[in-house]
Amino acid sequence: MESKSWTKKFVCIAGRRLGKSTLGFIICAEEAIRTPKSNIIFVVPVLKNIDRYVSEIARDVFADCPSSLRPEYYPQKTIYKFANGSQIFCVGSSNQSYENLRGARINLAVVDEAQRNEDLEIIIDEVIMPSLMDSNGCMMIYGTVPRQPN
C-alpha cells in the first residue's frame, strides 16, 4: 500500500492455497476501515454463487472483528457497508457484470483469481483504471500461474 505513490497496479502470482483471496479481502476491509466513505471492489471470477465465494472468506476475516468495526452485509447486492460510510462491492466477472462499475469512483480494486476472470484486459484497462483516477486509488491483482500459458 505504501507503493501507491509510484504505481497503481500491483500483481501477486503465487501457488494455490496460500491465502491470496483472504489476503486480498483483508486489504479491502482494512482500507474500508482506514478510509471513511471509500468505495472498494472485490472482483471474483464467478457470477453465480458469488455470495458463497465471498461469504466464506468474509466469515474468516471478520471472525474476531470488533462489533463497532464489523460491516453490515447485504447479500442481495453482495455489498459490505461499514459504519464510516465505506463499502466493499463484491462483483463477478462473468457475463460482463463488471459493466455496472463503469463511472464509479473507486479507492481500491482487488481482482481475485485474475487468470480465471473473463475479459480481464477490459476489466482492468477500461473499467477499473479509469475509476481509480478520481480517488488516486490502486488495484491489486491476485492469481495463480494458469495451466495453459495463453
N, C-alpha and C positions, 0 to 999 in steps of 0.2 A: 504494500500500500504506500510505502514511502517513495517508491519509484514513480508515482503518478506525476511528478514534476517533469519527467523527461519522456514518458511514453503513456499511451492509453491502452495498449494491448499487452496482455500477459498470457503466456501459454505454458501449460503444465502437461507434459506427456509422462505417464507413469504406468506401471503394471496394474493388473487387476487386483481388487480387494485391498488397496492401500488407503482407502478413505477419501478419494478425490471429491466425490459427491458431498460427503459430510463436511469436508473442509470448505468447499465452495459455499454451502448453505450456512455454515458458521460465520464465514466472512460476510455474507449477506446480512445475517442477524446482527453482527457487531456493527456494521455500517448503519443499519437501521436505528440501532440504539444510540450510536455516537452522533449521528447527523439528523436532527429533527426535520420532519417533513421531506425526507428523501424518498425517491422512487427507485426501487431496485427490482431488477428482473432476474429470474432464475429460469433459464431455458433448458428444457429437457427433451430428449428425443422421442417423446410419445405424445399422443393426444388423448387416446382412450387410457383410462386408469392413471391419469396424471395425479389424481388425488392419492392413490395408493403409493405411487412412486415417491411423491414428496412427503406424504404424512409419516412414512416410516423413518425418513431422515429427520424430519422436524421433531418427531416424538423424542428421539435420542438427543437432539441438540437442545431442546427446551426442557429436558427431564429435571434438571436441577436449577432452572432459571427462576429467579425470584418473581413472585406473582406481580410485583409492580412493573417489571420489565417484560413479562410474557405477553406476546401478541394475542389478539383475538383472531381466530381462523374462520374464514368464510368459504366453506367447501364448494358452494355453487359457482364461485368465481376463482377459486384457488388463490386467494389473497390473504396474507397475514398483515393485519393492521396493528400498529403499535400506538401506545398512549401518546407519544410525542408527534403523531401525525405521519410517521414513516410507514411505508408499505412495501411488502415483498410480493410481486406478481409472479406466480408460477405459470409458465406458458409452455405448451408443447410446440414442437417444430413441424409436426406432420400436418398435412392438409393445409399448408400455408397459414396456419393460425397465428403466426408471428406478424402477419399483416396488420393486426389490430394494434400493434405497438408503434406504428408509424406516427410521427408527430409528437410523441410523448417526450417529456424531459426526464432523462434517466441519470441517476447519480452513479449507479453501479450495475453492471450486467455480468452475470455468470452463465456461461454456456457449458452445460454438463454433457459429458459423453459426446464431444464435438464430432467424432468420427461417425456417429450414428445419426446425426441431425440431417434431415432433408434440407436442401438448399442452403447449406452452411455459408457459402460465399455471399448470398443475398442477405441472409440474416445479419451477418457481420457488417458488410460494406454499405448496404442500402437501408437497413433498419436501425441497427444498434449504434453504429458510429455517428450518424447524424443526430441521434437522440442524446448522445453524450456531450455534444458541443456546448449547449447552454449551461450545463452544470459543471463543466470541467471534470466530468466523470471518467471512469475507466471500465475496462472489460477484462474478465478473466476467462480463459478458455481451457477447459479440462478435457483430457481424453486419454485413450489407450492406443497404442500402435494398432492400426487396423490389420485384419487378417490379409486383406488384399491391398497392395501398395498404392492402388489408384485412389 
